[in-house]
Amino acid sequence: MTTRRALLGACLAGAAAPPALARAQPAKRAVLAAYADIAAAMYADALAGAKALQQAVARLVEAPSEETLAAARRAWIAARVPYQQTEVFRFGNPIVDEWEGRVNAWPLDEGLIDYVDAERYGETSDENPLFTANIIASRQITHAGETIDVSTITADVLGRLHEVGGVEANVTIGWHAIEFLLWGQDLNGTGPGAGNRPYTDFVRGEGGTGGNQDRRAAYLVTVTAMLVAELEAMVANWGHNGTARRALTARGTDAGLTAMLTGLGSLSYGELAGERMKLGLMLHDPEEEHDCFSDNTHNSHFNNVVGMRAVYLGEYRRTDGSMVRGPSLSDFVRGAVPALDREMRTRLDATLAAFQAIKTRAETVEAYDQMLGDGNAAGNAAVQAGIDRLLEQTRTIERILAALHLRATFEGSESLDNPSAVRRP
């Protein structure tokens, strides 16, 4: 459960800005312009990755095979690299935060989408009456006395069912719905192995498995096209005269800087350290890992960190290897409080090193969900080290806010703010 964490970076009534800040004032708009340019480049790269995924999905459903399924999975993983870096633009930018649930909502109750292993998954949920509704196998779904026609799988149908009834786990669209359709359930718990959906789940007629193969293919094609459309809209939002870009300075440049720091602090603290890492570690629950079907969580977390560095340092390496650079938040902080900029850079380096260690361990020793396992002291320690570095990073962001006489509220998490309130199985 997410909470809100009030910060100490409050401006004292009537306090004058330090002289260094006054001199830096003309640079604020340039810093915000570079921030928007980086956002535009990241979302453009994520869109290009989603379009490549769309092509791979088309080949899979046209000619299902081990090879085309593997290619679609690789395309999904590749597209996640730039997308996960964009998550630093959430929280401080309402346009992004309100949109994000349509592309990256998680965790999901996969039984709403397709068949599941009932023995491992369960048959009912007190929180979700559509826990095993199985859109792919159904022609209509009844919820709260209303019958919804799902005989044809369309964007309208999937959009209508997304988070239906206010249940956040009723995720029908976005990256993780696609991930589930490509990998299937990960039935390995904290043991080795990811989801292992057979390519024959997409084979029509003789040799097909899973039932409703044509509808499964239609779902995958539709939901991937929806992701592309959503990313196209966000690219436009960060374009030359886009809504998100204009909103950065609509309430003044200080509000824009606050948005940057809020995105950094909220992703560092409540979202990544808390909801995505500490909660799963406390519960030793592989269902709480972010990319739980594909075992790609280590890369998703790592790229969140890469995205935070890009925003603070004002430089982003695009998928094609080119660089987008501009006046940075680091430059601005250094002009006002050089010691805090040095501290923040040190924190960012330490965080990157911790997440590189997680990534390396996942690629050479054990997957991220195995690291969460009860009794896995070394794996647990690797995850906790990442959390600790994020918390240290957050405290430095708080000090920067205070030094710049800005006020912000970071996203929180019960796993960090009130661990005793976390429900345990």
Protein Blocks (a to p, Z undefined) as FASTA:
>chain_A
ZZddddfkbccehiacdfklmmmmmmmmmmmmmmmmmmmmmmmmmmmmmmmmmmmmmmmm
mmgcfklmmmmmmmmmmmmmmmmmmmmmgojlmklmmmmmmmmgccddfklmmccdfkln
opbdfklmklmnommlpcbdceehiacdfkbccfklmmmmgoghhiaklcfbdjklmmmm
mnopafkljagcdddddfklmmghehiahijklmmmmmmmmmmmmmmmmmmmmmmmmmmk
lmklmmmmmnojklmmmmmmmmmmmmmmmmmmmmmmmmmmmnopaklpfblmnopmmmmm
mmmmmmmmmmmnopacdfkopacddddfklmmmmmmmmlmmmmmmmmmmmmmmmmmmmmm
mmmmocfklmmpghilmlmmmmmmmmmmmmmmmmmmmmmmmmnopacdddddfklmmmml
pccZZ
